Amino acid sequence: MLRFKVRLNQKCTDTKIKSKNNDIPVLCSKAGIFFNSIASKSILQTTITLKNDLILRAARGEKTERTPVWLMRQAGRILPEYRAVRERMGGFKELVKSPEFACEVTIQPVDILGVDAAIIFSDILVIPEAMGLNYEMVESKGPWFEKTIQHGGDIEALKIAEANDLQYVLDAIKLTCKELNGRVPLIGFAGAPWTIFAYMIEGKGSKTFSLAKKFLYTNPIEAHTLLEKITKSTINYLKAQINAGAHMVQIFDSWAGILSPQQYNEFSLKYISDICNAITEVPVTVFAKGAFFARAEMGKLNCNTIGLDWNMEISESRSLIGNHKTLQGNMDPCLLYADYATIKKETQNMLRQFGPHRHIANLGHGVYPDIEKDKVKCFIDTVKEFRF
């Protein structure tokens, strides 16, 4: 792959820049710079010069001066600044679908908490909506689908989502890249096909997702048809996020742990593997909560980083996954309810267990909304100050 270095703040709009290989025109935009190879007719993301690229180097297995850190759900209710924006917007979906305000809350954790990456403010359920299955986000209850998938006819009626079906997310990414101006990388994301499937069948959150699991047992062929549609939609979506400027992407399999190992291999990991094989432009992270039984198989995925939840023992995970992958995680979010001394001590213990190479510090799940902002910052600052 040809590699180019172009500064993010270089002034350019739909301008061709000469590359070292004169037969390759370089297409440039404010939000990100991409190269169109005449020979391959593919779009390649550049190596953009960032002021802080620690997380990208860690994901690629390169040496870093310290361990990079970011948090799942870092843009959220732990920040008073987020709550103020949310109050102005009225609802969660209104915020997600407003690029200017989604950009604002995406950048807040960079300004306030000092994290080493931003993650675009959005939701995994934008995919089923783009496919034709609308959802609502009910306050204090979570997602709710008025219509659910019940049979093959419902699946046939769904479309495969294309980039323009989610333009509001892409606009938010472009605007965020412009506003970040190279300070830190921007992470894009999507839900894993099984997790999206579970919501589309169940229609809401569940402790067991028994309707979704029933569908796997009673309609396996139709289940695979739906999962294939979700997978194709997700690949289109992630590639569009990358083209809009995302420097890396993460796949969230939030409900991985409710499947048996056999079901997980057939109905989840297979489709995650398809996504990983398709996304070659930027580093890819796979986070499958509760899938402790699949760690060895996840080590075979064509991705850079495997996220660990707090129940996955670190040394055992490294042994099962292998030294060729970067690991992300995996502090128990509830540690952040503790006193500052305990947070600092346990965070340092976690860092020592992971070691100085191929680690991105994070929690083992998203930060809880009632945790104090200063406790979160204590965790982040402890990581940033730690040296081996």
Secondary structure as UniProt FT lines:
FT   STRAND          5..7
FT   TURN            8..9
FT   STRAND          15..17
FT   TURN            22..23
FT   STRAND          26..28
FT   STRAND          33..36
FT   TURN            38..40
FT   STRAND          43..45
FT   STRAND          47..49
FT   HELIX           54..59
FT   TURN            60..61
FT   TURN            72..73
FT   TURN            77..78
FT   HELIX           80..89
FT   HELIX           92..96
FT   HELIX           99..112
FT   STRAND          118..119
FT   TURN            124..125
FT   HELIX           126..131
FT   STRAND          136..138
FT   TURN            139..141
FT   STRAND          142..144
FT   HELIX           152..157
FT   HELIX           163..166
FT   HELIX           167..180
FT   TURN            181..182
FT   STRAND          186..191
FT   HELIX           193..202
FT   HELIX           210..218
FT   HELIX           220..244
FT   STRAND          248..253
FT   TURN            254..255
FT   HELIX           256..258
FT   HELIX           261..264
FT   HELIX           265..269
FT   HELIX           270..278
FT   STRAND          284..288
FT   TURN            289..290
FT   HELIX           292..294
FT   HELIX           295..298
FT   TURN            299..300
FT   STRAND          305..307
FT   TURN            310..311
FT   HELIX           314..321
FT   TURN            323..324
FT   STRAND          326..331
FT   HELIX           333..337
FT   HELIX           340..354
FT   STRAND          359..363
FT   TURN            369..370
FT   HELIX           373..385
//
